[in-house]
């Protein structure tokens, strides 16, 4: 290739990169327009001591019974887009309906997929960003994830009220973005069930969930609710929203998530508990990785410490703790661990 051709090629690549950045950051997210903080104080008359009164076995048993009656089946689904990711892996955009709401998810097929073979599956659970409620499939972190797990089915759900961005096009899911933990877990479980039942080649005995930040919470909740999941990675995830100190730490965001609808105190408490895996994760006895940075200022290391203490009797618990902050970046090590247990 001569010098002029190389220069032309680099120019084209640069223009495409600029176009991608423009598309990613300048287009309006259709989901963001639905987020309003006007009602975050509608429950301000609630006394915090009553709201955070310690739970009991009956309250937790009611939540577990509610989860057991939850149906992971979708009312209907369709493949609305088929393309290729990184040229050599098939990518499907799924539109599914459940409880009258429209949801989206992406499925990346294994490299050199053969439907007669069996492949492990990973559901990727992304973090929470109320300023930009978008899950970007094409960000650098996820590109590295896909490259590390070439022989996996990889699922990326768009939780309720969130957009899924695929090559600059956004698909916006129905629902309240404030249902970002228990509600997001419902959505993720439904996408997982759909993939396991509708697509050939999925090895149901090798199913894993990997989540970061809010996604770490969702991963733990999925493990607690579906104990057939073979491996869980919780990276920098909060474990308990049923605490006054957490309300004070995340005050504005907390109110949006849990207190922006006028509901009975019992309903609000149930939502806070259902978003707190520390009360239920002991149901999960398979492989689990707890990854956290000691200097995480957003989700303190105390979350990982409590989780490790809660899971102390599980012989399949692994930990990866370093000196980083919330941007914990040990992907290669976590991917290597996942491949050994799943």
LUMBA-399984 format. One record per residue: z, x, y of N, C-alpha, C in turn; residue in three letters. Coordinates in steps of 0.05 Angstrom, whole numbers, plus 5000, padded with zeros to 4 digits. Atoms other than C-alpha are relative to their C-alpha. Layout:
# LUMBA-399984
 n.pz n.px n.py ca.pz ca.px ca.py c.pz c.px c.py type
    Z    X    Y     Z     X     Y    Z    X    Y  ALA
...
//
This chain:
# LUMBA-399984
 n.pz n.px n.py ca.pz ca.px ca.py c.pz c.px c.py type
 5000 5017 4976  5000  5000  5000 5000 5018 5025  UNK
 5001 4983 4977  4979  5031  5066 5020 4991 5022  UNK
 4979 5004 4979  5023  5035  5129 4996 4973 5014  UNK
 5005 5024 4985  4989  4977  5165 5007 4975 4984  UNK
 4993 5023 5018  4996  4931  5105 5030 4996 4998  UNK
 4970 5002 5001  5070  4948  5100 5011 4988 5025  UNK
 4990 5011 4975  5081  4934  5173 4995 4970 5002  UNK
 5006 5029 5000  5046  4867  5166 5018 4984 4982  UNK
 4982 5014 5019  5088  4849  5105 5028 4998 5011  UNK
 4973 5001 4988  5153  4868  5140 5002 4979 5023  UNK
 5001 5019 4977  5132  4826  5201 5001 4972 4989  UNK
 5000 5027 5012  5119  4765  5157 5028 4994 4989  UNK
 4973 5004 5010  5186  4774  5122 5020 4995 5022  UNK
 4982 5004 4977  5221  4780  5189 4997 4972 5012  UNK
 5005 5026 4989  5188  4717  5215 5011 4978 4983  UNK
 4989 5019 5018  5207  4679  5153 5030 4999 5001  UNK
 4971 4999 4997  5279  4702  5160 5010 4986 5025  UNK
 4993 5014 4975  5281  4679  5233 4996 4970 4997  UNK
 5005 5029 5004  5251  4612  5212 5023 4988 4984  UNK
 4978 5010 5017  5304  4604  5158 5026 4997 5017  UNK
 4976 5001 4984  5361  4621  5207 4998 4977 5020  UNK
 5003 5022 4981  5333  4572  5258 5004 4974 4987  UNK
 4997 5025 5014  5328  4517  5207 5028 4995 4992  UNK
 4973 5003 5009  5397  4530  5180 5019 4993 5022  UNK
 4979 5003 4980  5435  4533  5245 4992 4981 5023  UNK
 5007 5016 4977  5395  4491  5294 4996 4971 4992  UNK
 5004 5028 5008  5380  4428  5254 5026 4985 5000  UNK
 4976 5016 5000  5429  4372  5262 5007 4993 4971  UNK
 4991 5008 5026  5470  4359  5200 5005 4969 5001  UNK
 4997 5029 4999  5464  4284  5186 5028 4991 4993  UNK
 4973 5007 5007  5534  4284  5155 5020 5004 5023  UNK
 4981 4993 4979  5568  4316  5215 5004 4977 5020  UNK
 4999 5021 4981  5552  4257  5259 5020 4978 4991  UNK
 4982 5021 5010  5596  4213  5214 5030 5008 5004  UNK
 4972 4991 4999  5659  4256  5224 5011 4994 5028  UNK
 4988 5007 4975  5704  4227  5278 5030 5004 4997  UNK
 4971 4995 5000  5776  4247  5296 5014 4979 5017  UNK
 4988 5020 4982  5789  4185  5338 5024 4986 4987  UNK
 4979 5016 5013  5835  4154  5286 5021 5017 4986  UNK
 4981 4983 5016  5876  4214  5262 5029 4994 5006  UNK
 4972 5007 4994  5939  4186  5295 5007 4971 4994  UNK
 4994 5028 5005  5936  4115  5268 5025 4996 4984  UNK
 4975 5002 5016  5995  4130  5222 5023 5016 5012  UNK
 4980 4983 4988  6037  4167  5273 5028 4988 5000  UNK
 4973 5013 5001  6093  4116  5266 5015 5007 4974  UNK
 4987 4993 5025  6107  4142  5195 5020 5022 5005  UNK
 4979 4980 4998  6171  4181  5190 4994 5021 4979  UNK
 5008 4979 5019  6156  4249  5158 5019 5003 4977  UNK
 4981 4998 5022  6219  4248  5117 4994 4980 4978  UNK
 5008 5020 5019  6195  4184  5084 4974 5007 4986  UNK
 5027 4993 5011  6124  4209  5076 5002 5022 4979  UNK
 4998 4977 5018  6146  4273  5042 5026 4998 4982  UNK
 4978 5004 5018  6204  4244  5002 4992 5011 4973  UNK
 5008 4988 5026  6205  4282  4935 4989 4979 4981  UNK
 5012 5017 5020  6162  4252  4881 5017 4997 4975  UNK
 4985 5003 5025  6186  4228  4814 4980 4996 4977  UNK
 5017 5001 5024  6159  4222  4743 4983 4974 4999  UNK
 5015 5025 5000  6138  4149  4752 4976 5001 5019  UNK
 5022 4998 4981  6095  4164  4814 4979 5018 4988  UNK
 5020 4982 5012  6061  4222  4777 4987 4987 4976  UNK
 5011 5013 5023  6052  4181  4714 4979 4979 5008  UNK
 5019 5020 4990  6017  4127  4754 4973 5013 5008  UNK
 5024 4985 4993  5968  4178  4781 4985 5009 4975  UNK
 5013 4991 5024  5954  4206  4712 4986 4976 4986  UNK
 5012 5024 5012  5941  4135  4686 4975 4992 5015  UNK
 5024 5006 4984  5893  4123  4743 4977 5019 4994  UNK
 5021 4980 5007  5855  4187  4726 4989 4994 4972  UNK
 5010 5005 5028  5851  4168  4652 4981 4976 4999  UNK
 5018 5024 4999  5817  4102  4671 4974 5006 5016  UNK
 5023 4993 4983  5767  4138  4716 4975 5005 4982  UNK
 5025 4997 5015  5695  4134  4691 4983 5022 5013  UNK
 5017 4978 4990  5653  4198  4698 4971 4992 5000  UNK
 5028 5008 5001  5589  4158  4686 4990 4991 5027  UNK
 5014 5009 4976  5540  4146  4742 4986 4973 4995  UNK
 5015 5025 5003  5508  4078  4754 4971 5005 4995  UNK
 5028 4992 5004  5440  4111  4759 4996 5027 5012  UNK
 5007 4975 4988  5407  4176  4776 4970 5004 4999  UNK
 5028 4993 5000  5339  4205  4792 4997 5029 5008  UNK
 5007 4973 4991  5308  4274  4801 4981 4996 5024  UNK
 5016 5005 4976  5282  4273  4872 4985 5025 5009  UNK
 5015 4976 4992  5258  4345  4877 5002 5020 4977  UNK
 5000 4979 5020  5237  4398  4827 4985 5024 5012  UNK
 5012 4976 4988  5223  4469  4850 5011 5024 4984  UNK
 4990 4976 5013  5240  4540  4831 5018 5016 5019  UNK
 4982 4983 4985  5298  4583  4854 4994 5029 4993  UNK
 5006 4971 5004  5282  4657  4864 4977 5003 4981  UNK
 5025 4999 5015  5214  4643  4832 5002 4993 4971  UNK
 5000 5001 5029  5237  4645  4760 5020 4982 4987  UNK
 4981 5018 5011  5291  4592  4752 4996 4972 5011  UNK
 5006 5027 4992  5278  4517  4753 5025 4989 5015  UNK
 4979 5012 4983  5318  4479  4806 4994 4971 5004  UNK
 5003 5029 4996  5328  4404  4807 5020 4990 5021  UNK
 4982 5015 4982  5357  4361  4863 5004 4973 4989  UNK
 4993 5025 5012  5393  4302  4834 5011 4980 5020  UNK
 4988 5022 4984  5407  4236  4869 5013 4981 4980  UNK
 4986 5018 5019  5460  4195  4833 5016 4980 5016  UNK
 4985 5022 4988  5495  4129  4849 5024 4994 4983  UNK
 4975 5008 5013  5567  4112  4833 5017 4985 5020  UNK
 4983 5016 4983  5612  4058  4861 4986 4992 5026  UNK
 5016 5008 4977  5556  4038  4908 4993 5021 5020  UNK
 5006 4978 4982  5550  4107  4939 4980 5019 4989  UNK
 5020 4980 5008  5495  4158  4938 5011 5028 5002  UNK
 4990 4973 5000  5511  4229  4919 4977 5019 4992  UNK
 5020 4980 5007  5471  4293  4911 5012 5024 4986  UNK
 4991 4976 5014  5475  4354  4868 4975 5016 4993  UNK
 5022 4982 5008  5432  4414  4850 5007 5012 4972  UNK
 4997 4988 5026  5421  4441  4780 4981 5023 4998  UNK
 5017 4977 5005  5395  4512  4770 5000 5006 4970  UNK
 5002 4996 5029  5370  4523  4700 5001 5030 4994  UNK
 4999 4971 5007  5379  4589  4662 4973 5013 5002  UNK
 5024 4984 5000  5329  4644  4667 4986 4998 4973  UNK
 5016 5003 5025  5273  4635  4615 5012 4978 4982  UNK
 4988 5023 5013  5303  4568  4597 4984 4990 4976  UNK
 5012 5011 5024  5288  4542  4527 5018 4977 4991  UNK
 4983 5023 5006  5314  4472  4513 5010 4999 4971  UNK
 4990 4998 5028  5323  4490  4439 5024 5018 4998  UNK
 4977 4982 5000  5376  4541  4458 5024 4987 5013  UNK
 4976 5010 4988  5447  4530  4481 5010 5020 5021  UNK
 4992 4982 4978  5472  4558  4548 5027 4991 5012  UNK
 4976 5007 4986  5539  4561  4583 4994 4987 5027  UNK
 5004 5014 4975  5549  4520  4646 5022 5006 5019  UNK
 4980 4996 4979  5584  4534  4712 4996 4980 5022  UNK
 5001 5017 4975  5600  4483  4766 5013 5016 5022  UNK
 4991 4985 4977  5607  4517  4833 5011 4981 5021  UNK
 4986 5018 4981  5657  4484  4881 5004 5015 5026  UNK
 4999 4986 4974  5649  4503  4954 5024 4993 5017  UNK
 4977 5003 4983  5700  4508  5009 4996 4977 5020  UNK
 5000 5022 4981  5716  4460  5066 4996 5010 5028  UNK
 5005 4993 4973  5686  4466  5135 4994 4974 5015  UNK
 5003 5025 4986  5696  4405  5179 4982 5003 5025  UNK
 5019 4996 4978  5654  4436  5235 4971 4999 4990  UNK
 5027 5000 5011  5594  4442  5189 5002 4990 4971  UNK
 4996 5011 5027  5599  4395  5128 4975 5003 4983  UNK
 5025 4993 5015  5542  4430  5091 5006 5020 4978  UNK
 4998 4981 5022  5539  4465  5024 4972 5014 4999  UNK
 5025 4985 4998  5486  4520  5033 4995 5014 4973  UNK
 5007 4988 5026  5454  4537  4966 4990 5028 5004  UNK
 5014 4975 4997  5419  4596  4996 5016 5022 5015  UNK
 4984 4979 4987  5477  4635  5027 5003 5024 4982  UNK
 5000 4975 5015  5487  4707  5006 5020 5000 4977  UNK
 4980 5000 5021  5550  4694  4966 4988 4986 4975  UNK
 5011 5015 5023  5515  4643  4922 4976 5013 4988  UNK
 5022 4985 5011  5453  4685  4914 5010 5021 4980  UNK
 4988 4981 5018  5497  4739  4884 5012 4987 4975  UNK
 4989 5015 5023  5531  4687  4840 4978 4994 4980  UNK
 5022 5007 5018  5465  4663  4812 4989 5024 4985  UNK
 5010 4976 5013  5442  4734  4799 5019 5010 4979  UNK
 4981 4990 5020  5506  4751  4762 5001 4982 4975  UNK
 4999 5019 5022  5500  4689  4717 4973 4990 4994  UNK
 5028 5007 5004  5427  4690  4699 4996 4981 4977  UNK
 5004 5016 5024  5436  4655  4632 5016 4974 5001  UNK
 4984 5024 4997  5479  4598  4659 4984 4977 5012  UNK
 5005 5023 4982  5465  4527  4681 5020 5003 5022  UNK
 4982 4999 4977  5494  4526  4751 4997 4974 5015  UNK
 5000 5026 4985  5514  4460  4785 5012 5004 5027  UNK
 4989 4999 4973  5525  4453  4860 5002 4972 5010  UNK
 4998 5027 4990  5552  4385  4880 5002 4999 5031  UNK
 4995 5007 4972  5548  4355  4950 5021 4978 4999  UNK
 4978 5020 5001  5615  4320  4957 4994 4978 5021  UNK
 5003 5023 4982  5621  4254  4993 5002 5009 5029  UNK
 5001 4993 4971  5604  4259  5067 4990 5028 5006  UNK
 5009 4972 4996  5574  4329  5057 4970 5001 4994  UNK
 5028 4996 5005  5503  4353  5060 4996 5024 4981  UNK
 5009 4978 5017  5470  4397  5008 4975 5011 5013  UNK
 5023 4987 4987  5422  4447  5041 4985 5017 4980  UNK
 5017 4986 5019  5365  4472  4998 4975 5009 5015  UNK
 5023 4989 4985  5315  4518  5032 4996 4986 5027  UNK
 5002 5011 4974  5331  4487  5099 5000 4970 5002  UNK
 5000 5029 5000  5327  4414  5078 5027 4990 4992  UNK
 4973 5011 5006  5392  4374  5079 4998 4973 4986  UNK
 4997 5026 5014  5410  4318  5031 5029 4991 5005  UNK
 4973 5008 4991  5470  4279  5058 5011 4978 4982  UNK
 4987 5019 5018  5517  4244  5010 5015 4979 5015  UNK
 4984 5021 4988  5550  4178  5025 5030 5006 4997  UNK
 4971 4999 5004  5625  4169  5032 5014 5014 5023  UNK
 4982 4989 4980  5684  4193  5073 5006 5029 4995  UNK
 4996 4971 5003  5687  4268  5084 5029 5007 4998  UNK
 4972 4995 5002  5762  4262  5088 5011 4997 4972  UNK
 4992 5001 5028  5764  4249  5013 4992 5027 4988  UNK
 5011 4974 5006  5754  4324  5006 5013 5014 4977  UNK
 4986 4987 5023  5800  4339  4947 4998 4982 4975  UNK
 5002 5017 5024  5812  4283  4897 4973 4986 4999  UNK
 5026 5013 4999  5749  4247  4920 4978 5019 4992  UNK
 5020 4980 5007  5708  4311  4915 5001 5007 4971  UNK
 4997 4995 5029  5736  4322  4845 4986 4978 4984  UNK
 5015 5022 5013  5710  4253  4825 4970 5006 5000  UNK
 5029 4995 4997  5641  4272  4851 4992 5023 4982  UNK
 5007 4977 5017  5642  4339  4815 5000 4993 4970  UNK
 4998 5008 5028  5664  4308  4749 4976 4983 4992  UNK
 5023 5017 5006  5608  4258  4753 4974 5017 4997  UNK
 5024 4983 5003  5555  4311  4765 5001 5017 4974  UNK
 4996 4985 5024  5584  4352  4708 4993 4983 4975  UNK
 5005 5018 5022  5582  4292  4660 4970 4994 4998  UNK
 5028 5006 5000  5511  4275  4681 4984 5023 4988  UNK
 5015 4977 5010  5486  4345  4667 5004 5004 4971  UNK
 4994 4996 5029  5521  4350  4600 4987 4979 4983  UNK
 5011 5021 5017  5493  4284  4576 4969 4996 5003  UNK
 5028 5006 4995  5423  4282  4606 4981 5024 4997  UNK
 5018 4976 5001  5396  4354  4600 5006 5016 4975  UNK
 4998 4985 5025  5382  4392  4537 5008 5029 5005  UNK
 4994 4971 4999  5410  4461  4524 5028 5006 5011  UNK
 4973 4995 4989  5480  4452  4555 5019 5003 4977  UNK
 4979 4996 5020  5535  4481  4512 5026 4988 5011  UNK
 4976 5013 4990  5593  4433  4524 5025 5015 4995  UNK
 4976 4984 5006  5642  4482  4493 5002 5024 5018  UNK
 4999 4978 4982  5625  4533  4546 4995 4990 5029  UNK
 5002 5012 4973  5637  4496  4611 5021 5013 5018  UNK
 4982 4987 4981  5669  4531  4671 4997 4988 5028  UNK
 5000 5008 4972  5688  4514  4742 5010 5024 5017  UNK
 4992 4978 4982  5692  4566  4798 5000 4989 5028  UNK
 4998 5011 4973  5717  4545  4867 5013 5019 5019  UNK
 4989 4983 4979  5733  4580  4932 5013 4982 5022  UNK
 4985 5015 4980  5785  4555  4982 5003 4971 4991  UNK
 4999 5028 5009  5780  4478  4979 4989 4998 4972  UNK
 5012 5001 5026  5735  4490  4920 5019 5010 4978  UNK
 4980 4991 5019  5792  4528  4886 5019 4977 4992  UNK
 4983 5023 5005  5834  4465  4892 4985 4981 4982  UNK
 5017 5018 5017  5777  4423  4863 4998 5011 4972  UNK
 5002 4988 5027  5769  4472  4805 5025 4995 4984  UNK
 4975 5005 5014  5843  4465  4788 5003 4971 4993  UNK
 4998 5028 5006  5841  4390  4793 4981 4991 4978  UNK
 5018 5006 5022  5780  4387  4748 5011 5009 4973  UNK
 4988 4991 5025  5816  4429  4696 5023 4982 4992  UNK
 4978 5018 5007  5877  4384  4700 4991 4973 4990  UNK
 5010 5027 5008  5835  4321  4692 4981 5001 4976  UNK
 5019 4997 5023  5784  4347  4641 5008 5025 4985  UNK
 4990 4977 5014  5820  4393  4593 4980 5012 4980  UNK
 5021 4987 5017  5755  4406  4554 4986 5022 5015  UNK
 5012 4978 4985  5733  4452  4610 5012 5026 4990  UNK
 4992 4976 5014  5735  4521  4580 5012 5022 5017  UNK
 4990 4979 4982  5749  4565  4641 5000 4990 5028  UNK
 4997 5007 4972  5773  4555  4712 5005 5025 5017  UNK
 4994 4979 4981  5770  4604  4770 5008 4987 5026  UNK
 4990 5009 4974  5812  4586  4831 5002 5023 5018  UNK
 5001 4977 4982  5795  4634  4887 5010 4990 5028  UNK
 4989 5006 4973  5839  4628  4950 5005 4971 5004  UNK
 4997 5028 4998  5855  4556  4935 5028 4990 5007  UNK
 4974 5013 4995  5911  4512  4964 5008 4984 4975  UNK
 4991 5014 5024  5954  4481  4910 5018 4976 5005  UNK
 4980 5022 4995  6001  4432  4945 4997 4990 5029  UNK
 5001 5014 4974  5988  4383  5002 5023 4981 5004  UNK
 4977 5019 4999  6051  4344  4988 5024 5015 5010  UNK
 4979 4984 4989  6094  4386  5034 4998 4999 5031  UNK
 4999 5001 4971  6116  4381  5107 4990 5025 5013  UNK
 5009 4975 4989  6103  4455  5118 4970 5002 5000  UNK
 5029 5000 5001  6030  4445  5098 4989 4981 5021  UNK
 5007 5018 4978  6024  4386  5145 5001 5014 5027  UNK
 4997 4986 4975  6049  4430  5201 4980 5023 5002  UNK
 5019 4978 5000  6003  4488  5182 4972 4990 5007  UNK
 5027 5010 4996  5939  4446  5181 4999 4974 5016  UNK
 4994 5026 4987  5962  4392  5229 4975 4983 5006  UNK
 5023 5016 4992  5895  4369  5258 4983 4993 4976  UNK
 5016 5004 5023  5855  4378  5195 5014 4983 4979  UNK
 4984 5015 5019  5911  4350  5152 5000 4970 5007  UNK
 5001 5028 4991  5914  4286  5193 4974 4987 4994  UNK
 5027 5011 5006  5839  4276  5185 4998 4994 4970  UNK
 5003 5003 5028  5843  4285  5110 5018 4978 4988  UNK
 4981 5018 5014  5904  4243  5094 5011 4977 5017  UNK
 4986 5020 4984  5927  4202  5154 4981 4986 5020  UNK
 5018 5012 4981  5864  4177  5189 4991 4972 4993  UNK
 5005 5028 5007  5863  4110  5154 5026 4985 4998  UNK
 4976 5016 5000  5913  4054  5162 5005 4989 4972  UNK
 4995 5008 5028  5942  4047  5092 5030 5000 4995  UNK
 4971 4999 5007  6009  4035  5058 5009 5028 4994  UNK
 4990 4973 5004  6053  4096  5052 4997 5008 4971  UNK
 5003 4993 5028  6048  4092  4976 4972 5010 4994  UNK
 5028 4992 5004  5972  4099  4980 4996 5028 5012  UNK
 5003 4974 4987  5977  4158  5028 5013 5022 4983  UNK
 4986 4981 5016  6029  4193  4985 4983 5006 4974  UNK
 5016 4996 5024  5985  4182  4923 4976 5018 5005  UNK
 5023 4983 4993  5926  4214  4958 5008 5029 5003  UNK
 4990 4972 4996  5967  4275  4979 5006 5013 4973  UNK
 4993 4989 5026  5993  4283  4908 4975 5005 4983  UNK
 5024 4997 5016  5925  4273  4875 4983 5024 5010  UNK
 5014 4977 4989  5900  4330  4920 5016 5026 4995  UNK
 4981 4977 5003  5956  4377  4897 5002 5007 4970  UNK
 5000 4994 5029  5941  4409  4829 5025 5012 4989  UNK
 4976 4988 5010  6008  4443  4825 5017 4980 4983  UNK
 4985 5020 5015  6037  4377  4798 4988 4993 4974  UNK
 5014 5009 5024  5986  4370  4743 4987 5022 4983  UNK
 5015 4979 5013  5956  4437  4724 5012 5009 4974  UNK
 4988 4991 5026  6005  4449  4667 4987 4984 4977  UNK
 5015 5014 5021  5961  4398  4629 4978 5018 4989  UNK
 5023 4983 5007  5908  4453  4627 5009 5024 4985  UNK
 4991 4978 5017  5916  4504  4571 4979 5020 4994  UNK
 5022 4980 5006  5849  4541  4570 5001 5022 5021  UNK
 5001 4976 4983  5828  4604  4607 5000 4993 5030  UNK
 4999 5004 4971  5845  4607  4681 5003 5026 5014  UNK
 4998 4976 4983  5835  4661  4733 5010 4991 5028  UNK
 4989 5005 4974  5878  4661  4796 4993 5024 5017  UNK
 5009 4978 4983  5845  4703  4850 5009 4994 5029  UNK
 4990 5004 4973  5876  4713  4919 5004 5026 5015  UNK
 4994 4976 4983  5884  4761  4977 5028 4999 5011  UNK
 4973 4999 4990  5954  4783  4997 5003 4994 5029  UNK
 4999 5003 4971  5936  4779  5071 4985 4975 5009  UNK
 5014 5025 4993  5904  4710  5069 5018 4984 5020  UNK
 4986 5015 4979  5926  4676  5134 4994 4970 5000  UNK
 5008 5028 5000  5890  4610  5121 5013 4986 4976  UNK
 4987 5011 5024  5915  4597  5050 5019 5022 4990  UNK
 4982 4978 5006  5977  4641  5041 5003 5006 4970  UNK
 4998 4991 5027  5989  4681  4978 5022 4984 4984  UNK
 4980 5016 5014  6049  4636  4963 4987 4978 4982  UNK
 5014 5019 5017  5998  4586  4935 4994 5012 4973  UNK
 5006 4987 5025  5976  4636  4882 5026 5006 4985  UNK
 4974 4994 5013  6049  4656  4868 5011 4975 4986  UNK
 4990 5025 5012  6069  4583  4856 4983 4993 4975  UNK
 5018 5007 5023  6008  4573  4811 5006 5018 4976  UNK
 4994 4981 5022  6024  4636  4770 5026 4992 4987  UNK
 4974 5008 5012  6096  4612  4761 4997 4975 4984  UNK
 5004 5025 5015  6073  4543  4740 4986 5004 4974  UNK
 5016 4996 5024  6024  4571  4689 5011 5023 4983  UNK
 4989 4976 5013  6071  4625  4663 5000 4998 4969  UNK
 5000 5003 5029  6071  4596  4592 4972 4999 4988  UNK
 5028 5000 5009  5995  4595  4588 4991 5029 4994  UNK
 5006 4973 5008  5974  4657  4549 4972 5008 5010  UNK
 5027 4994 4991  5903  4653  4578 4997 5003 5030  UNK
 5001 4996 4971  5921  4663  4651 4994 5029 5007  UNK
 5006 4974 4989  5890  4722  4687 5003 4999 5030  UNK
 4997 5000 4971  5902  4744  4758 4984 5024 5012  UNK
 5013 4979 4985  5863  4785  4809 5010 4998 5029  UNK
 4988 5000 4973  5904  4798  4872 4994 5026 5013  UNK
 5005 4975 4986  5883  4848  4924 5011 4997 5029  UNK
 4989 5000 4973  5898  4865  4997 4983 4986 5021  UNK
 5018 5013 4982  5843  4823  5027 5013 4975 5013  UNK
 4992 5025 4988  5848  4760  5070 4987 4977 4985  UNK
 5012 5024 5013  5816  4692  5058 4972 5006 4990  UNK
 5026 4993 5009  5748  4724  5051 5002 5020 4976  UNK
 4997 4985 5024  5766  4750  4982 4973 5005 4988  UNK
 5027 4994 5009  5705  4786  4955 5000 5018 4976  UNK
 5000 4985 5025  5711  4808  4883 4982 4986 4980  UNK
 5017 5017 5016  5652  4769  4856 4993 5013 4973  UNK
 5009 4987 5025  5629  4820  4805 5022 5000 4979  UNK
 4978 5000 5019  5698  4826  4773 5005 4972 4989  UNK
 4996 5027 5009  5706  4750  4771 4978 4991 4981  UNK
 5023 5008 5018  5637  4740  4741 5002 5014 4973  UNK
 4996 4986 5025  5652  4793  4689 5021 4987 4983  UNK
 4979 5014 5015  5717  4758  4670 4989 4974 4988  UNK
 5010 5026 5009  5681  4691  4665 4982 5004 4975  UNK
 5019 4995 5022  5628  4720  4618 5015 5008 4974  UNK
 4984 4993 5024  5683  4746  4571 5014 4976 4988  UNK
 4985 5023 5010  5719  4679  4565 4983 4975 4996  UNK
 5018 5024 5001  5660  4631  4570 4972 5008 4990  UNK
//
